[in-house]
Amino acid sequence: MKIAIVLGTRPEIIKMASVIDEIKKRNHELVLIHTGQHYDKEMSENFFIDLNLPTPNYNIHVGSGSHGKQTGLMMEGIEEVLVDEKVDIVLVQGDTNAVLAGALVSSKLHIPVGHVEAGLRSFDESMPEEINRKAADVCSKMYFVPTEESAINLASEDISRKKIFLTGNTIVDACYRNLKIAEKKEITEESLANLNIDKLNNILTLTIHRAENVDDEKRLKSIIEALKKLNSMNIIFPIHPRTKKTLENFGLLKDLENLNHIHIIKPVGYLDFLLLLSKSSLILTDSGGLQEEAITLNVPALTLRYNTERPETVTAGGNILVGSDTKKIVDTANKILEDEKFKEAMKKASNPYGDGSSAFKILDAIESFYKNDLLTIESPDDIMLSFNRKISIIGNDITVKEFENKFNALVKIAYSNKMHFPYDDLNLKDMTVVFDEYN
């Protein structure tokens, strides 16, 4: 089988590392397409080498630019590669412009798309990422979801349960895989090495880059006020160039630079950053991926947002949404620092993203689809398949699979006191079920 992977950003490379490993392990042919969306030293060949990954077969070098221009250039380059390569499936990961471009091009070429980390929803359509992930899901043939909540999102959008696979999140695979690599090497970033993080107490790692935080002066000032008050912590702040620029424009940067407990450093490489996270007492962030890494590394997280497409981390108890409210940020951070029981409960929060076997499950599902000729995309023999959509309350003991076999049906979703994803062995007794009955 020939499998193509489209990558555009550092998080995508990190999260797909274990999938790449598994593809190579099973001796499938890999076509690695790098869009060059964020091309710099960290995104160059050295980054793939550091993570023990093969270098890309293709680099489209689109660089930065507006969403439309960047996505258009990616689509053009990806299409040229896929027309030549004749792959069996294209894998995309997450919600970047590369995901949107890869999914759109592949679906237009009738190449099946497998969306890794499918089904995430923030329900905030002002976020470009929300549009990208929803559009990619429309184009996909296989959906590899990190949690049941993500599966329910897709089922609610009328995606067949037969195409949805609960695999966990590859970020768990990545953390376990790459922390081992990081621990074998010395910290290479000079500004981080000089801090001697092994001897620092109460490390708070801070990242902030989202437009709704850094471009809004009121929200940014509120967050900065919280940082000033958290003077019992060593705040390590790898500063994003965009964040640095807006802090300068709002006259806030010098205040931070003059505070002894705040250590502003340049952005650091992934392996160095992973080590920093593993040694942190608390993470303060507006990043989506960092919420996942925090709960995987058993580090309490406070998220500087009012919504998240990772709600499972909040439900599990490892993450708290604090928005930009100064008092809430300070009070919650201090509670974690001072209340040992509260801190331990957050650290021991059950990881909703699995046990690190996501790549194995993803390849198992792809191989099963390939073996059973389910990856083929072609015009149907029947113009329209006739079915009736129904809703019923189930009074007897019967599993989803048994119900479908008995009534020639496809269960869409099940309800009790909450929504349930219809696994094969889910007992439907006393549940309300929405299903398609085929004629």
TIKOL-301845 format. One line per 8 residues: number of its first residue (from 1); their letters; for each residue x, y, z of N, C-alpha, C. Coordinates in steps of 0.05 Angstrom, whole numbers, always signed. Each point is the difference from the previous one (the first is absolute). Layout:
% residues N
NUM> A> X:Y:Z:X:Y:Z:X:Y:Z; ...
//
This chain:
% residues 439
1> MKIAIVLG> +17:-24:+0:-17:+24:+0:+18:+25:+0; -9:+20:-15:+15:+25:-1:-16:+21:+15; +13:+12:+21:-14:+19:+17:+15:+27:-1; -15:+21:-6:+11:+27:+0:-8:+14:+25; +19:+16:+11:-6:+17:+23:+7:+29:-8; -20:+18:+5:+5:+29:-5:+5:+13:+26; +23:+14:+2:+8:+15:+25:+6:+29:-7; -7:+18:+18:+6:+28:-5:+14:+14:+23
9> TRPEIIKM> -5:-9:+24:+10:+14:+24:+14:-19:+19; +15:+12:+19:+15:-17:+19:-19:-18:+16; -22:+10:+10:-18:-19:+15:-9:-24:-16; -5:+4:-26:-8:-22:-17:+22:-21:-2; +24:+9:-3:+23:-19:-2:+2:-16:+26; -2:+15:+22:+2:-13:+27:-22:-21:+3; -24:+7:-6:-23:-17:+5:-1:-24:-20; +12:+3:-23:+0:-22:-20:+25:-17:+1
17> ASVIDEIK> +18:+6:+18:+25:-16:+2:-5:-29:+5; -18:-6:+18:-5:-29:+7:-15:-14:-23; -16:+15:-15:-14:-11:-23:+20:-7:-22; +20:+18:-4:+21:-5:-19:+16:-24:+8; +6:-2:+26:+14:-24:+10:-15:-26:-7; -26:+1:+5:-17:-24:-3:-2:-7:-30; -2:+20:-17:-1:-6:-29:+25:-14:-9; +23:+10:+9:+25:-12:-8:+4:-28:+12
25> KRNHELVL> -9:-2:+25:+2:-26:+14:-16:-22:-15; -23:+8:-12:-17:-20:-14:+7:-2:-30; +22:+13:-8:+11:-2:-27:-19:+11:-21; -16:+20:+6:-16:+14:-20:+18:+22:-12; -7:+8:-24:+15:+21:-14:-11:+27:+10; +19:+17:+8:-7:+26:+12:+8:+22:-20; -19:+18:-4:+5:+25:-16:-5:+23:+19; +22:+14:+8:-2:+21:+20:+1:+27:-15
33> IHTGQHYD> -21:+15:+3:-3:+26:-14:+0:+22:+21; +21:+17:-1:+2:+23:+18:-6:+25:-15; -21:+15:+10:-8:+24:-15:+19:+23:+4; +17:-1:+21:+18:+22:+5:-15:+25:+11; -22:-5:+14:-17:+23:+10:+16:+18:+19; +15:-12:+18:+16:+15:+19:+30:-7:-3; +11:+7:-22:+27:-9:-6:+21:+17:+14; +14:-12:+19:+22:+12:+13:+19:-23:+9
41> KEMSENFF> +20:+7:+17:+19:-20:+7:-13:-25:+14; -20:+6:+17:-13:-21:+15:-17:-18:-19; -8:+12:-22:-17:-16:-19:+17:-12:-22; +25:+4:+1:+18:-10:-21:+6:-29:+4; +18:-10:-16:+8:-28:+1:+9:-8:+28; +13:+18:+15:+10:-6:+26:-21:-9:+20; -24:+12:-3:-22:-7:+18:-9:-29:-4; -2:-9:-25:-6:-28:-5:+22:-18:+10
49> IDLNLPTP> +25:+8:-3:+22:-17:+10:-1:-2:+30; -5:+23:+14:-1:+0:+29:-21:-20:+11; -22:-2:-15:-22:-18:+9:+3:-28:-12; +22:-6:-13:+5:-26:-12:-21:-7:-21; -6:+20:-17:-21:-3:-20:+13:+2:-28; -12:-13:-20:+10:+3:-27:-5:+29:-10; +17:+11:-16:-4:+26:-11:-22:-1:-21; -15:+22:-4:-22:-1:-20:+9:-7:-28
57> NYNIHVGS> -18:-14:-14:+5:-5:-28:-4:+25:-17; -18:+17:+9:-7:+25:-14:-2:+23:+20; +11:+23:-8:-4:+24:+15:-10:+22:-19; -24:+10:+6:-13:+19:-19:+9:+28:+5; +11:+6:+23:+12:+27:+6:-20:+22:-4; -24:-2:+11:-19:+22:-4:+6:+24:+17; +14:-4:+23:+6:+23:+17:-25:+11:+13; +3:+25:+10:-22:+13:+14:-17:+16:-21
65> GSHGKQTG> -22:+11:+9:-18:+15:-17:-28:+0:+10; -18:+12:-14:-28:+1:+8:-11:-29:-2; -22:-4:+14:-12:-27:+0:-7:-10:-28; -12:+18:-16:-7:-8:-27:+23:-6:-18; +20:+18:+1:+24:-4:-17:+15:-25:+8; +4:-3:+26:+15:-23:+10:-14:-26:-7; -26:-1:+5:-15:-25:-5:-1:-6:-30; -3:+21:-16:+0:-5:-29:+26:-11:-11
73> LMMEGIEE> +23:+11:+10:+26:-10:-9:+4:-29:+10; -9:-6:+24:+2:-27:+10:-16:-19:-18; -24:+7:-6:-18:-17:-17:+13:-6:-27; +12:+20:-12:+13:-3:-26:+23:-20:+3; +17:+3:+20:+23:-17:+3:-8:-29:+8; -19:-2:+18:-9:-27:+9:-12:-15:-23; -16:+14:-17:-13:-13:-22:+20:-12:-20; +21:+15:-5:+21:-10:-19:+13:-26:+11
81> VLVDEKVD> +5:+0:+26:+12:-24:+12:-19:-24:-1; -25:+4:+7:-19:-22:+2:-7:-11:-28; -1:+17:-20:-5:-10:-27:+22:-19:-9; +25:+7:+8:+23:-17:-8:+2:-25:+17; -6:+2:+26:+7:-22:+18:-21:-23:+2; -25:+5:-7:-20:-21:+0:-2:-14:+27; -5:+15:+21:+0:-11:+27:-28:-13:+6; -1:-17:+20:-25:-13:+8:-16:+16:+20
89> IVLVQGDT> +14:+16:+16:-14:+16:+20:+18:+23:+7; -12:+23:+7:+15:+24:+9:-8:+5:+29; +20:+3:+17:-5:+6:+28:+6:+29:+6; -18:+14:+14:+5:+27:+9:-5:+0:+30; +11:+20:+14:-2:+0:+29:-8:+28:+10; -22:+1:+15:-6:+25:+14:-17:+20:-15; +9:+25:-1:-17:+22:-9:+14:+23:-13; +23:-5:-12:+16:+21:-13:-9:+4:-29
97> NAVLAGAL> +11:+20:-12:-5:+5:-29:+10:-24:-17; +21:-13:+9:+9:-24:-14:-20:-22:+0; -14:-3:+23:-22:-20:+2:-22:+7:-19; -8:+25:-1:-22:+8:-18:+8:-5:-29; +25:+8:-7:+9:-3:-28:+2:-30:-7; +12:-16:+17:+3:-28:-6:-26:-15:-2; -19:+7:+17:-26:-14:-1:-16:+8:-25; +0:+26:-6:-15:+9:-24:+11:-12:-26
105> VSSKLHIP> +26:+1:-3:+13:-10:-24:-5:-30:-3; +4:-15:+22:-3:-29:-1:-28:-8:-8; -20:+13:+13:-28:-7:-5:-7:+6:-29; +10:+22:-11:-5:+7:-28:+12:-20:-19; +22:-13:+8:+13:-20:-16:-10:-28:+6; -21:-2:+17:-12:-25:+7:+20:-18:+15; +18:+12:+15:+18:-15:+18:-11:+2:+28; -4:-22:+14:-11:+1:+27:+18:+15:+19
113> VGHVEAGL> -13:+15:+18:+15:+15:+20:-5:-12:+27; +21:-4:+15:-1:-8:+28:+7:+24:+18; -19:+9:+16:+5:+24:+16:+7:-9:+29; +25:+4:+6:+10:-6:+27:-6:+24:+18; -12:-6:+24:-10:+20:+18:-25:+13:-11; -17:-16:-11:-26:+10:-11:-20:+5:+22; -20:+16:-7:-23:+4:+17:+3:+20:+22; +23:+14:+2:+2:+20:+20:-17:+24:-7
121> RSFDESMP> -13:+12:+19:-17:+24:-4:+3:+19:+23; +6:+25:-6:+0:+21:+20:-26:+15:-1; -16:-3:-22:-25:+13:-4:+4:+31:-1; +24:+8:-8:+7:+28:-4:+9:+4:-29; -19:+9:-16:+6:+2:-29:+16:+24:-7; +8:+16:+20:+19:+22:-6:+29:-11:-1; +4:-25:+8:+26:-12:-1:+4:-13:-27; +22:+7:-15:+6:-12:-25:+3:-31:+2
129> EEINRKAA> +10:-8:+23:+4:-29:+5:-26:-15:+0; -21:+12:+10:-26:-13:+1:-11:-5:-28; +4:+20:-17:-9:-3:-28:+16:-22:-14; +26:+0:+5:+18:-20:-13:-8:-29:+9; -4:-4:+26:-6:-27:+9:-27:-9:-9; -20:+18:-1:-26:-8:-10:+0:-7:-29; +14:+17:-16:+2:-5:-29:+14:-26:-5; +22:-6:+15:+15:-25:-4:-18:-24:+6
137> DVCSKMYF> -16:+3:+20:-18:-23:+7:-21:-5:-21; -9:+21:-14:-19:-4:-22:+13:-16:-22; +26:+4:-4:+15:-13:-22:+10:-28:+6; -2:-8:+25:+14:-24:+9:-16:-26:-5; +15:-22:-2:-11:-27:-2:+3:-15:+26; +21:+5:+14:+5:-13:+26:+6:+21:+21; -11:-4:+24:+2:+20:+21:+13:-13:+25; +24:+9:+7:+14:-10:+22:-3:+19:+23
145> VPTEESAI> -18:-6:+19:-7:+20:+21:+14:-6:+26; +7:+21:+15:+15:-4:+25:-18:-9:+23; -26:+8:+0:-17:-6:+23:-28:-6:-10; -16:-11:+18:-28:-5:-6:-15:+26:-6; +7:+22:+14:-13:+25:-5:+4:+10:-29; +24:-4:-10:+6:+6:-28:-17:-17:-19; -2:-26:+7:-17:-18:-16:-29:+8:+0; -10:+9:+23:-28:+10:+1:-4:+25:-17
153> NLASEDIS> +20:+17:-1:-2:+24:-17:-4:-8:-29; +15:-20:-9:-2:-9:-28:-27:-14:-5; -7:-18:+19:-26:-14:-3:-23:+20:-1; +2:+21:+15:-21:+21:+0:-1:+15:-26; +22:+0:-15:+2:+13:-26:-6:-20:-23; -11:-23:+8:-10:-20:-20:+23:-16:-13; +22:-2:+14:+22:-18:-10:-6:-28:+9; +2:-19:-18:-5:-28:+7:+19:-10:+21
161> RKKIFLTG> -10:-14:+20:+16:-11:+21:+20:-20:-11; -5:-12:-23:+17:-20:-12:+27:+12:-9; +0:+27:-3:+24:+14:-9:+16:+13:+23; -11:-2:+24:+12:+14:+23:+15:-21:+18; +25:+7:+6:+16:-19:+15:+12:+15:+25; -7:-10:+23:+10:+11:+25:+29:-10:+5; +19:+16:-6:+28:-9:+1:+16:+13:+23; -12:+19:+14:+17:+16:+18:+14:+21:-17
169> NTIVDACY> +17:+16:+13:+14:+22:-14:+29:-7:-3; +11:+4:-23:+28:-5:-5:+19:+17:+16; -11:+21:+13:+17:+17:+17:+11:-17:+23; -15:-20:+9:+9:-17:+22:+24:-17:-10; -4:-11:-24:+22:-15:-12:+25:+18:-2; -5:+25:-9:+22:+19:-5:+15:+7:+26; -15:+6:+21:+12:+7:+25:+18:-23:+11; -11:-24:+0:+15:-23:+10:+25:-5:-18
177> RNLKIAEK> -5:+1:-26:+22:-5:-19:+22:+21:+2; -8:+25:-1:+20:+22:-3:+13:+9:+26; -14:-5:+23:+13:+7:+25:+24:-18:+5; -1:-25:-9:+22:-18:+2:+24:+10:-16; -6:+11:-24:+21:+12:-17:+12:+25:+14; -18:+17:+11:+8:+25:+12:+18:-5:+25; -7:-21:+15:+15:-5:+25:+28:-11:-5; +5:-9:-25:+26:-10:-7:+19:+21:-10
185> KEITEESL> -11:+25:-5:+17:+21:-10:+0:+24:+19; +21:+16:-2:+2:+24:+16:-18:+21:-11; -9:+19:+17:-15:+23:-10:+18:+16:-19; -10:+6:-23:+16:+14:-20:-6:+30:-1; -23:+8:+9:-7:+29:+0:+14:+14:+23; +18:+19:-8:+18:+12:+20:-16:+15:+22; -21:+14:-8:-15:+16:+20:-14:-18:+20; -8:-24:-9:-13:-19:+18:+21:-15:+17
193> ANLNIDKL> +22:-6:-12:+22:-14:+15:+10:+18:+22; +2:+26:-5:+11:+18:+21:-19:+3:+24; -25:-7:-3:-19:+2:+22:+4:-24:+20; +13:-21:-10:+4:-24:+16:-26:-10:+12; -18:-8:-17:-27:-7:+9:-1:-23:+21; +21:-16:+1:+1:-21:+19:+1:+10:+29; +9:+25:+4:+3:+11:+26:-22:+21:+7; -18:+5:-19:-21:+20:+5:-24:-13:+13
201> NNILTLTI> -13:+14:+19:-24:-10:+13:-24:+14:-12; -23:-14:+2:-26:+12:-9:+2:+13:-28; +8:-16:-19:+1:+10:-27:-28:+2:-12; -7:+23:-11:-24:+4:-16:+8:+5:-28; -7:-17:-18:+6:+4:-28:-23:+14:-13; +6:+23:-13:-21:+17:-12:+4:+1:-31; -23:-5:-14:+0:+6:-29:-26:+15:-6; +3:+20:-16:-24:+16:-8:+5:+11:-28
209> HRAENVDD> -18:-6:-18:+4:+9:-28:-26:+5:-15; -23:-8:+10:-25:+3:-15:-8:+29:-3; -11:+6:-23:-7:+28:-7:-20:+11:+21; -19:-16:+9:-20:+11:+19:+13:+9:+26; +24:-10:+6:+14:+8:+24:+21:+22:-5; +17:-4:-20:+23:+18:-4:-8:+25:-15; -21:+0:-16:-8:+24:-15:-20:+17:+14; -11:-10:+22:-20:+15:+16:+15:+12:+25
217> EKRLKSII> +3:+26:-1:+16:+13:+21:-11:-5:+28; -26:+1:+3:-13:-3:+26:+6:-28:+11; -4:-21:-17:+4:-27:+9:+30:-5:+5; +17:+11:-17:+29:-5:+4:+9:+13:+26; -9:+25:+6:+8:+13:+25:-10:-16:+24; -24:-11:-2:-11:-15:+22:+17:-25:+6; +10:-13:-21:+17:-24:+3:+27:+9:+12; +11:+22:-10:+26:+10:+10:-2:+7:+30
225> EALKKLNS> -22:+11:+8:-4:+7:+29:+1:-26:+17; -12:-21:-11:+0:-25:+15:+29:-11:+2; +15:+2:-21:+28:-9:+1:+16:+15:+20; -4:+26:+3:+14:+16:+20:-5:-9:+28; -25:-9:+5:-8:-8:+27:+8:-29:+7; +7:-15:-20:+9:-28:+5:+30:-1:+6; +9:+17:+19:+28:+3:+5:+13:-22:+17; -16:-19:+8:+11:-23:+15:+9:-22:-20
233> MNIIFPIH> -5:+4:-26:+7:-20:-20:+22:+10:-18; +15:-18:-11:+19:+6:-21:-14:-3:-27; -8:+22:-11:-15:-1:-25:+19:+0:-24; +1:-21:-15:+17:-2:-24:-17:+4:-24; +6:+21:-15:-17:+10:-21:+15:+0:-27; +0:-23:-15:+10:+0:-27:-18:+18:-17; +9:+23:-8:-19:+20:-11:-3:-3:-30; -24:-1:-9:-7:-1:-29:+6:+27:-12
241> PRTKKTLE> +12:+2:-24:+6:+26:-12:-24:+18:-2; -23:-11:-6:-24:+17:-2:-8:+12:+28; +3:-17:+20:-6:+9:+27:+20:+22:+9; +25:-4:-6:+20:+20:+7:-6:+26:-13; -8:+0:-25:-6:+24:-14:-23:+15:+12; -22:-14:+7:-23:+14:+11:+6:+9:+29; +16:-15:+15:+8:+10:+27:+16:+26:-2; +17:+2:-20:+15:+24:-5:-19:+23:-8
249> NFGLLKDL> -18:-6:-18:-19:+21:-9:-17:+11:+22; -8:-17:+19:-17:+8:+22:+16:+10:+24; +27:+1:-3:+17:+10:+22:+1:-18:+24; -2:-26:-4:-2:-19:+22:+26:-17:+3; +16:-1:-20:+23:-18:+0:+21:+7:+22; +6:+25:+2:+21:+8:+20:-8:-6:+28; -26:+2:+6:-9:-7:+27:+6:-29:+7; -4:-17:-20:+5:-29:+4:+30:-5:+3
257> ENLNHIHI> +15:+13:-17:+29:-5:-1:+14:+8:+26; -13:+18:+15:+12:+10:+25:-8:-16:+25; -16:-21:-4:-9:-16:+22:+18:-25:+3; +10:-5:+24:+19:-21:+4:-12:-28:-3; -26:-3:+5:-12:-26:-1:-9:-8:-28; +2:+18:-19:-8:-5:-28:+25:-2:-17; +3:-23:-14:+23:-5:-17:-9:-1:-29; +3:+22:-14:-8:+0:-28:+23:-10:-17
265> IKPVGYLD> -5:-20:-16:+20:-12:-17:-11:-3:-29; +18:-4:-18:-8:-5:-28:-14:-27:-2; -17:-4:-20:-12:-26:-5:+21:-22:+0; -6:-22:+12:+20:-22:+2:-9:-24:-17; +19:-16:-6:-5:-24:-16:-19:-19:+15; -12:-18:-15:-21:-17:+11:+11:-18:+22; +22:-13:-4:+11:-18:+20:+7:+14:+26; +12:+24:-3:+6:+16:+24:-26:+8:+14
273> FLLLLSKS> -20:+8:-16:-26:+9:+11:-14:-23:+15; +2:-24:-11:-12:-24:+12:+12:-5:+27; +27:+3:+2:+13:-3:+26:-9:+21:+20; -3:+25:-10:-10:+22:+17:-28:-7:+11; -17:-9:-17:-28:-7:+9:+1:-22:+21; +17:-20:-4:+1:-22:+18:+10:+8:+28; +14:+22:+2:+10:+10:+26:-16:+23:+11; -23:+6:-13:-17:+23:+9:-19:-9:+22
281> SLILTDSG> -7:+19:+18:-21:-5:+20:-27:+8:-11; +0:+18:-21:-25:+11:-11:+5:+10:-28; -20:-3:-17:+2:+10:-27:-23:+20:-4; +7:+24:-10:-19:+21:-6:+1:+5:-30; -22:-4:-15:+2:-1:-29:-26:+7:-13; +2:+8:-25:-25:+2:-17:+3:-19:-24; +19:-18:+2:+5:-20:-22:-18:-24:+4; -10:-11:-22:-16:-24:+1:+17:-24:+6
289> GLQEEAIT> +22:-4:-15:+16:-23:+3:+13:-2:+28; +6:+23:+12:+13:+0:+26:-19:-10:+22; -26:+3:-4:-19:-11:+19:+2:-30:+0; +4:-12:-24:+3:-29:-2:+26:-9:+12; +21:+14:-6:+27:-8:+11:+0:+2:+30; -13:+20:+11:+0:+4:+29:-12:-24:+15; -24:-8:-10:-13:-22:+14:+14:-27:-4; +15:-2:-23:+16:-24:-5:+24:-1:+18
297> LNVPALTL> +12:+23:+6:+23:+2:+17:-6:+4:+29; -27:-1:+7:-9:+3:+27:+7:+27:+13; -2:+21:-17:+5:+27:+10:-26:+16:-1; -9:+12:+22:-25:+16:-1:+3:+23:-20; -23:+5:-14:+0:+21:-20:-23:+20:+5; +6:+25:-4:-19:+22:+0:-1:+11:-29; -23:+1:-11:-3:+8:-28:-11:+28:-2; +14:+18:-14:-7:+28:-2:-21:+4:-22
305> RYNTERPE> -21:-15:+1:-22:+1:-19:-26:-4:+14; -22:+7:-14:-27:-4:+11:-14:-24:-13; +13:-12:-19:-9:-25:-12:+24:-17:-8; -5:-25:-5:+22:-17:-9:-11:-23:-16; +14:-8:-21:-6:-24:-15:+11:-25:+13; +11:+4:+23:+10:-23:+17:-16:-1:+26; -26:+0:-1:-16:+1:+25:+5:-24:+18; +9:-22:-11:+5:-25:+15:+20:+5:+22
313> TVTAGGNI> +20:+18:-5:+20:+6:+20:-12:+14:+24; -20:+16:-5:-14:+15:+21:-17:-20:+16; -16:-16:-14:-17:-20:+12:+16:-20:+18; +24:-7:-11:+17:-19:+15:+11:+12:+25; +2:+27:+1:+11:+13:+24:+28:+9:-2; +13:-3:-23:+28:+8:-3:+4:+28:-11; -22:+13:-8:+2:+26:-13:-23:+18:+9; +5:+25:+5:-21:+19:+8:+1:+24:-19
321> LVGSDTKK> -23:+8:-10:-2:+24:-17:-2:+24:+18; +19:+18:-4:+1:+25:+17:-3:+25:-16; -1:-2:-27:-4:+23:-17:+23:+20:+4; -7:+26:+1:+20:+21:+4:-5:+14:+26; -16:-11:+17:-7:+13:+26:+22:-2:+20; +11:+24:+7:+23:+1:+18:-4:-16:+26; -23:+6:+13:-5:-13:+26:-3:-30:-3; -13:-9:-20:-4:-29:-3:+27:-14:-6
329> IVDTANKI> +16:+13:-16:+26:-12:-7:+17:-2:+26; +2:+21:+15:+16:+1:+24:-10:-19:+21; -26:+2:+6:-12:-17:+21:+3:-30:-6; -5:-7:-26:+2:-28:-7:+29:-10:+1; +18:+16:-10:+29:-8:+0:+9:-3:+29; -7:+18:+17:+8:-1:+28:-12:-24:+15; -24:-6:-7:-14:-24:+12:+16:-25:-7; +7:-2:-26:+16:-24:-9:+26:-1:+15
337> LEDEKFKE> +13:+23:+4:+26:+1:+12:-1:-6:+30; -22:+9:+13:-1:-1:+30:-16:-24:+10; -19:-10:-16:-18:-22:+9:+10:-26:-12; +15:-15:+16:+13:-24:-11:-20:-21:-10; -23:-3:+14:-20:-19:-9:-12:+8:-27; -5:+26:-3:-11:+10:-25:+20:-4:-23; +25:+6:+6:+21:-3:-20:+3:-29:-8; +0:-18:+19:+3:-29:-6:-23:-10:-16
345> AMKKASNP> -24:+10:+6:-24:-9:-15:+3:+8:-29; +10:+24:-5:+3:+9:-28:+22:-17:-14; +22:-5:+15:+22:-16:-12:-9:-28:-7; -18:-11:+17:-9:-28:-4:-25:-2:-17; -8:+21:-13:-23:-1:-17:+4:-21:-21; -21:-16:-4:+1:-21:-20:+3:+11:-28; +20:-10:-15:+5:+11:-27:-22:-10:-19; -16:+18:-11:-21:-8:-18:+10:-8:-28
353> YGDGSSAF> +26:+4:-5:+11:-4:-27:+13:-27:-4; -3:-18:+19:+11:-27:-5:+26:-6:+13; +11:-23:-8:+23:-11:+13:+26:+0:-17; -1:+14:-23:+24:+1:-17:+0:-21:-22; -23:-12:-5:-2:-20:-22:-16:+10:-24; -3:+27:-2:-17:+11:-21:+9:-8:-28; +26:+2:-6:+10:-6:-27:-6:-29:-7; +3:-18:+19:-6:-28:-5:-29:-4:-8
361> KILDAIES> -18:+13:+14:-29:-2:-6:-6:+13:-27; +12:+22:-6:-4:+13:-26:+7:-18:-23; +24:-12:+2:+9:-17:-22:-17:-26:-2; -8:-10:+23:-18:-23:-1:-26:+6:-15; -11:+24:+5:-25:+8:-13:+4:+4:-30; +22:+12:-8:+6:+5:-28:+4:-26:-15; +15:-18:+12:+5:-26:-12:-27:-16:-4; -17:+2:+20:-26:-14:-2:-17:+12:-23
369> FYKNDLLT> +0:+26:-2:-15:+13:-22:+12:-8:-27; +26:+0:-2:+14:-7:-25:-6:-29:-7; +2:-18:+19:-5:-28:-5:-28:-6:-10; -19:+15:+11:-28:-4:-7:-10:+18:-22; +19:+13:-14:-6:+17:-23:-20:+22:+7; +4:+12:+24:-17:+22:+8:+12:+27:-4; +24:+1:-11:+12:+26:-5:-7:+11:-28; -12:-17:-16:-7:+9:-27:-22:+21:+0
377> IESPDDIM> +5:+21:-16:-20:+21:-3:-9:+0:-29; -25:-7:-5:-10:-1:-27:-30:+5:+0; -11:+6:-24:-28:+5:-2:-17:-24:+8; -22:+3:+14:-16:-23:+9:-15:-12:-23; -5:-26:+2:-16:-14:-20:-29:+9:+0; -11:+5:+25:-27:+10:+3:+1:+30:+3; -18:+14:-14:+0:+29:+1:-5:+10:+29; -18:-14:+13:-6:+8:+28:-7:-24:+17
385> LSFNRKIS> +14:-4:+22:-6:-22:+18:-24:+8:+17; -21:-16:-1:-24:+6:+14:+1:-8:+30; -6:+19:+18:+0:-7:+28:-20:+20:+14; -9:-8:+23:-17:+16:+17:+15:+7:+25; +1:+25:+7:+12:+8:+26:-21:-1:+21; +7:-15:+22:-20:-4:+21:+12:+6:+27; -18:+2:+20:+9:+3:+27:-18:-18:+17; +12:-15:+18:-15:-19:+16:+12:-2:+28
393> IIGNDITV> -17:-7:+20:+9:-7:+27:+2:-30:+1; +23:-10:+8:+5:-29:+0:-6:-11:+28; -18:-20:+0:-9:-11:+26:+14:-26:+8; +15:-12:-17:+12:-26:+6:+30:+1:-1; +13:-21:+11:+29:-2:-1:+8:-6:-29; +15:+18:-12:+10:-5:-27:+23:+19:-5; +21:-10:-12:+24:+16:-6:-5:+15:-26; +17:+20:-5:-1:+15:-25:+3:-19:-24
401> KEFENKFN> +20:-18:+1:+5:-18:-22:-24:-18:-5; -11:-11:+22:-23:-18:-2:-24:+15:-12; -4:+25:+9:-23:+16:-10:+3:+5:-30; +24:+7:-9:+5:+6:-28:-5:-25:-17; +10:-23:+9:-4:-25:-15:-29:-7:-1; -15:+3:+21:-28:-8:+1:-18:+17:-18; +6:+26:+0:-18:+19:-14:+12:+11:-26; +23:-11:-9:+14:+11:-23:+3:+30:+2
409> ALVKIAYS> +12:+9:+22:+1:+28:+7:+28:+9:+6; +3:+26:+2:+25:+12:+8:-7:+20:+23; +10:-6:+24:-5:+17:+23:+17:+26:-3; -13:+22:+3:+14:+26:-3:+11:+9:+27; -19:+0:+20:+8:+9:+27:-20:-10:+20; +8:-2:+25:-17:-11:+21:-1:+20:+23; -22:+2:+14:-4:+18:+22:-11:-15:+24; +11:+6:+24:-13:-7:+25:-3:+26:+14
417> NKMHFPYD> +15:+5:+22:+0:+26:+12:+22:+18:-14; +14:-12:-18:+20:+14:-16:+3:-14:-27; +15:+13:-18:+5:-13:-26:+22:-21:+2; -4:-21:-16:+20:-22:+0:+8:-5:-29; +26:-6:-4:+9:-9:-26:-8:-30:-2; -12:-8:-23:-10:-28:-2:+21:-21:-7; +16:-7:+20:+19:-22:-3:-16:-26:-6; +14:-19:-13:-13:-26:-6:-13:-13:+24
425> DLNLKDMT> +14:+1:+23:-10:-15:+23:-16:+17:+20; -7:+25:-8:-16:+17:+18:-28:-12:+3; -8:-5:+25:-27:-10:+5:-20:+23:-2; -20:-3:-17:-19:+22:-6:-25:+0:+18; -2:-19:+19:-23:-1:+17:-6:+26:+14; -25:+9:-3:-10:+25:+13:+12:+25:-13; +12:-3:-23:+12:+24:-14:-19:+8:-23; +2:+26:-6:-12:+11:-24:+20:-1:-22
433> VVFDEYN> -7:-12:-23:+20:-5:-21:-10:+13:-27; +18:+15:-12:-4:+10:-27:+14:-18:-19; -14:-10:-21:+12:-20:-18:-12:+2:-28; +15:-9:-20:-9:-3:-27:-8:-29:-5; -24:-4:-9:-9:-27:-7:-1:-2:-31; +14:-20:-11:+3:-2:-29:-21:-18:-11; -10:+7:-24:-21:-16:-13:+13:-23:-16
//
